[in-house]
């Protein structure tokens, strides 16, 4: 009996020993020990001076993201739209056959949209794109975990800029607005937004072009900043930021054949947006300057006949009766070569100067007439 107990003890001890050995093997050489993979030495690049410079840039990116974590907002919209009736529902025979009412009931559907914005003031003014909030019934703004109902103060389709207002329960942190005129090709470009509803997505690229015009099919002549920082649906209205953490543009649209980013995005320069936002706050709309002329192309042949060395300038093809231009003495055939102290290269330059001139202000316009320069003074009116 004692021998049986001794044998059982030895067996039990042997089983425990094997279990301990297996456990140690599993912990050290088995799949549970990750220390067996990778080099035991530190990466030599960690002490590289060039890598240290990259670390400085990386740190700047992190700081910009933290700086704008509660300055960039998530915008959601809701719109009720009427759905078209099926053609059969308008046929009396089918209505009688199926026992349908003589007056078919209208069908509606709620549609939702997403966008981005950024805070302009401590008391709740927010910038976004016009197309984000156009013709919607309800706008909500989310700042981190807080959601507010937003009012559309004013919205301008031409520039694609909208101004929203919320009533926050505490002071907000406005964005830092930079100088878009100082932007150069090759500068860092950072986009923060909500593409596809993915809140506060951070993308980095460079400025790939400035002064891009006629980038859409709406006939707008305003210039855009071009960037390869990834912009996708949902980024609209968000800020384009420089390496100093300043907003230099409002992300507006992308060039794409698929609907996704192909590395070409466009932003509205913040310097252009400032004047628009100020007018939207004051007037709820944009008061654009108007002088009442129609411009036609100036060909090289006609320029030579007029005694001009180039085709730069805006050739007046028609003058609206009783318009500011008519009262100021502009005639058909005049070539506007300077306006408001700026050289006019084409009709887009003239439109830009006139539209930005305050209503009621007198604008000096230099025209080329009878092979001579002539200064005229036009009082700018509001575009009808």
C-alpha positions in Angstrom: 0.0 0.0 0.0 2.8 2.4 0.9 4.6 1.5 -2.3 1.4 2.4 -4.2 1.2 5.8 -2.5 4.8 6.4 -3.2 4.4 5.6 -6.9 1.3 7.9 -7.1 3.3 10.7 -5.5 6.1 10.2 -8.0 3.7 10.2 -10.9 2.0 13.4 -9.7 5.3 15.1 -9.2 6.4 14.0 -12.7 3.1 15.5 -14.2 3.6 18.8 -12.4 7.3 19.0 -13.6 6.2 18.4 -17.3 3.5 21.1 -16.9 6.0 23.6 -15.6 8.5 22.8 -18.4 5.8 23.2 -21.0 4.6 26.5 -19.5 8.2 27.9 -19.4 8.7 26.8 -23.1 5.5 28.4 -24.2 6.3 31.7 -22.4 9.8 31.9 -23.8 10.0 30.1 -27.1 6.3 29.7 -28.0 3.9 32.1 -29.6 3.2 34.0 -26.4 6.7 35.6 -26.3 7.0 38.5 -28.7 10.6 39.3 -27.7 11.9 36.6 -30.1 11.0 38.8 -33.1 12.8 41.9 -34.3 16.3 43.2 -33.7 17.4 43.5 -30.1 19.3 46.7 -31.0 17.9 50.3 -31.2 17.3 51.7 -34.7 20.3 53.7 -35.8 18.0 56.3 -37.4 16.9 57.5 -34.0 20.2 59.3 -33.5 20.3 60.6 -37.1 20.3 64.5 -37.3 18.1 64.5 -40.5 15.5 62.3 -38.8 15.6 64.8 -35.8 14.5 67.5 -38.3 11.6 65.4 -39.5 10.6 64.9 -35.8 10.3 68.6 -35.5 7.9 68.7 -38.4 6.0 65.7 -37.1 5.7 67.5 -33.7 4.3 70.5 -35.5 1.6 68.3 -37.2 0.6 66.9 -33.8 0.4 70.4 -32.3 -1.8 71.6 -35.1 -4.1 68.7 -34.7 -4.4 69.4 -31.0 -4.9 73.1 -31.6 -7.8 72.5 -34.0 -9.4 69.6 -32.1 -12.1 72.0 -30.8 -12.0 74.6 -33.5 -13.1 72.4 -36.4 -16.8 71.3 -36.3 -18.9 68.5 -37.7 -21.9 69.6 -39.7 -25.0 67.5 -40.4 -28.0 68.6 -42.4 -31.5 67.3 -43.0 -33.8 68.1 -45.9 -37.3 67.0 -46.8 -37.8 66.5 -50.5 -40.9 65.6 -52.6 -40.7 62.4 -54.6 -42.2 62.3 -58.1 -45.4 60.2 -58.5 -45.3 57.1 -60.6 -46.9 57.9 -64.1 -49.6 55.2 -63.5 -50.9 57.1 -60.4 -51.9 59.9 -62.7 -54.0 57.6 -65.0 -57.7 57.5 -64.0 -58.1 53.9 -65.2 -55.3 52.6 -62.9 -56.6 54.8 -60.0 -60.1 53.2 -60.3 -58.8 49.7 -60.9 -56.6 49.7 -57.8 -59.1 51.8 -55.7 -56.7 54.6 -55.3 -57.8 58.2 -54.3 -58.5 60.6 -57.1 -56.0 63.0 -55.6 -52.8 61.1 -55.2 -51.0 61.9 -52.0 -47.6 63.5 -52.3 -44.6 61.4 -51.1 -41.7 62.8 -49.2 -38.3 61.6 -48.2 -35.8 62.9 -45.7 -32.3 63.3 -47.0 -29.2 63.9 -44.8 -25.9 65.5 -45.6 -22.5 65.9 -44.0 -19.9 68.7 -44.0 -17.3 70.5 -42.1 -16.9 74.0 -40.7 -14.6 76.0 -38.4 -15.3 78.4 -35.6 -14.9 82.2 -36.4 -15.8 83.7 -33.0 -16.2 83.0 -29.4 -19.9 83.6 -29.5 -20.7 81.0 -32.1 -20.2 82.2 -35.7 -19.1 79.3 -38.0 -17.8 79.2 -41.6 -18.7 76.5 -44.1 -19.6 76.1 -47.8 -22.8 77.3 -49.3 -23.4 73.9 -50.9 -23.3 72.2 -47.5 -26.3 74.0 -46.2 -28.1 75.1 -49.4 -31.9 74.4 -49.3 -31.8 72.3 -46.2 -34.4 72.3 -43.4 -32.2 71.8 -40.5 -28.5 72.2 -39.6 -26.7 70.7 -36.6 -23.2 71.5 -35.5 -21.2 69.1 -33.4 -18.2 70.4 -31.4 -16.5 67.4 -29.8 -19.4 65.7 -28.0 -21.8 68.7 -27.9 -24.4 69.2 -30.6 -26.1 72.5 -31.4 -28.9 73.6 -33.7 -27.4 76.1 -36.1 -29.0 79.1 -38.0 -27.9 80.0 -41.5 -27.1 83.7 -41.1 -26.3 84.1 -44.8 -25.1 82.1 -47.7 -23.7 83.0 -51.1 -23.9 80.6 -54.0 -21.4 82.5 -56.2 -18.5 82.2 -53.8 -19.8 79.0 -52.2 -19.5 80.5 -48.7 -22.0 80.3 -45.8 -22.1 81.8 -42.3 -23.7 79.8 -39.5 -24.6 80.9 -35.9 -25.0 78.7 -32.9 -25.8 79.6 -29.2 -23.0 77.9 -27.2 -23.2 77.6 -23.5 -19.5 78.6 -23.2 -16.9 80.6 -25.1 -15.7 78.9 -28.2 -12.2 78.8 -29.6 -12.0 80.5 -33.0 -9.6 79.5 -35.7 -6.5 81.5 -36.5 -6.9 83.2 -39.9 -3.8 83.6 -42.0 -2.8 85.4 -45.2 -3.6 83.5 -48.3 -1.8 86.1 -50.5 1.4 84.8 -48.9 0.8 81.2 -50.0 3.4 79.8 -52.4 3.6 76.5 -54.3 5.4 73.9 -52.2 4.1 75.2 -48.9 2.8 72.6 -46.4 -1.0 72.2 -46.6 -3.1 70.5 -43.9 -6.8 69.7 -44.2 -8.9 68.8 -41.2 -12.5 67.6 -41.8 -15.1 64.9 -41.7 -14.7 62.9 -45.0 -17.4 60.2 -45.3 -18.5 61.1 -41.8 -15.1 60.2 -40.2 -14.8 62.9 -37.6 -11.6 65.1 -37.6 -9.6 63.3 -40.2 -6.2 64.9 -40.6 -4.4 64.9 -44.0 -1.2 66.5 -45.1 0.1 67.6 -48.5 1.5 70.7 -50.2 0.2 73.7 -52.1 0.4 72.5 -55.7 -0.9 75.7 -57.4 -2.3 79.1 -56.6 -4.7 81.4 -58.5 -6.6 78.5 -60.2 -9.7 79.9 -61.9 -12.7 78.4 -63.7 -12.3 75.1 -61.9 -16.0 74.2 -62.0 -18.9 74.5 -64.4 -20.6 77.4 -62.6 -18.9 80.2 -64.5 -17.2 81.5 -61.4 -14.1 83.5 -62.0 -12.8 83.5 -58.4 -9.4 82.1 -57.8 -8.7 78.9 -55.8 -5.7 77.4 -54.0 -4.9 73.9 -55.3 -3.5 71.2 -53.0 -2.8 67.5 -53.0 -3.8 67.1 -49.3 -6.5 64.5 -49.4 -10.0 66.0 -49.6 -13.1 63.9 -50.0 -16.9 64.2 -49.7 -17.5 65.6 -46.2 -14.4 67.8 -46.1 -16.3 70.6 -47.7 -16.3 73.8 -45.6 -13.3 72.7 -43.5 -10.1 74.6 -43.1 -6.9 74.4 -45.2 -4.1 75.2 -42.7 -0.5 76.2 -43.1 2.5 75.0 -41.0 2.0 77.9 -38.6 -1.5 76.6 -37.7 -3.3 79.4 -39.7 -6.3 78.9 -41.9 -5.3 79.9 -45.5 -8.4 78.5 -47.3 -11.8 76.9 -47.1 -11.8 73.4 -48.7 -14.4 73.4 -51.4 -14.2 70.8 -54.1 -12.0 68.1 -55.7 -11.2 67.1 -59.2 -12.2 63.5 -59.5 -13.6 61.0 -62.0 -14.6 58.6 -59.4 -15.9 60.7 -56.5 -12.8 60.0 -54.4 -9.6 62.0 -54.0 -7.2 61.9 -56.9 -4.8 64.4 -55.3 -6.2 67.6 -56.7 -8.4 69.6 -54.3 -9.4 73.3 -54.3 -9.8 75.7 -51.5 -11.3 79.3 -51.4 -8.5 81.7 -50.3 -9.2 83.0 -46.8 -8.5 86.6 -47.8 -11.3 86.4 -50.4 -13.6 84.7 -47.8 -13.0 87.4 -45.1 -14.9 90.1 -47.1 -17.7 87.7 -48.0 -18.2 86.6 -44.4 -18.2 90.2 -43.1 -21.0 91.1 -45.6 -23.0 88.0 -44.7 -22.9 88.9 -41.1 -23.9 92.5 -41.7 -26.3 92.2 -44.6 -27.3 88.5 -44.7 -26.3 88.6 -48.3 -23.5 89.8 -50.6 -23.8 93.3 -52.1 -21.8 93.1 -55.3 -20.5 96.1 -57.2 -21.9 96.8 -60.7 -21.0 99.4 -63.4 -23.1 98.0 -66.3 -20.7 97.0 -69.1 -20.5 93.9 -71.3 -17.0 92.7 -72.2 -16.0 91.0 -75.5 -12.7 89.3 -76.4 -9.9 91.6 -77.5 -8.1 90.0 -80.5 -4.5 90.7 -81.5 -5.6 92.2 -84.8 -8.1 94.6 -83.2 -5.6 95.5 -80.5 -3.1 96.6 -83.2 -5.8 98.6 -84.9 -6.4 100.4 -81.5 -2.7 101.0 -81.1 -2.2 98.6 -78.2 0.9 96.4 -77.9 -1.0 93.4 -76.3 -4.4 92.0 -75.8 -4.4 92.8 -72.1 -7.5 94.8 -71.0 -11.2 94.5 -71.1 -12.9 95.6 -74.4 -16.3 97.2 -73.8 -18.8 95.6 -76.2 -22.0 97.2 -74.7 -22.9 99.8 -72.1 -26.2 99.4 -70.2 -28.4 102.5 -70.5 -28.5 104.7 -67.4 -26.0 102.5 -65.7 -23.0 103.8 -63.7 -20.8 103.2 -66.7 -23.1 105.2 -69.0 -23.3 108.1 -66.5 -19.5 108.0 -66.0 -18.7 108.3 -69.7 -17.6 104.8 -70.7 -18.3 104.1 -74.4 -18.5 101.0 -76.6 -15.0 100.3 -78.0 -13.1 101.5 -74.9 -10.5 99.2 -73.5 -10.4 99.2 -69.7 -6.8 98.8 -68.8 -6.8 99.9 -65.2 -9.4 100.0 -62.4 -9.1 100.9 -58.7 -5.4 101.2 -59.1 -5.0 97.7 -60.5 -3.9 96.6 -64.0 -6.7 94.9 -65.9 -5.5 91.9 -67.9 -8.9 90.4 -68.8 -12.6 90.6 -67.9 -12.1 88.5 -64.8 -9.7 91.1 -63.3 -12.3 93.8 -64.0 -15.1 91.7 -62.4 -12.9 91.1 -59.3 -12.2 94.8 -58.8 -15.8 96.0 -59.3 -17.4 93.3 -57.2 -15.1 94.1 -54.2 -15.7 97.8 -54.4 -18.1 99.1 -51.8 -21.5 100.2 -53.1 -21.5 104.0 -53.6 -17.8 104.3 -53.8 -16.3 106.2 -56.8 -13.9 104.0 -58.8 -11.2 105.4 -61.0 -11.2 103.6 -64.3 -8.5 104.2 -67.0 -9.6 103.4 -70.5 -7.8 103.4 -73.9 -9.6 105.6 -76.3 -8.4 107.1 -79.6 -4.9 105.9 -78.9 -4.8 107.7 -75.6 -5.3 106.9 -71.9 -8.3 108.6 -70.3 -9.3 108.5 -66.6 -13.0 108.2 -65.8 -14.7 108.2 -62.4 -17.6 105.7 -61.9 -19.8 105.5 -58.9 -20.3 101.8 -58.2 -23.9 100.6 -57.8 -25.3 97.3 -56.4 -25.7 94.5 -58.9 -29.4 94.3 -59.8 
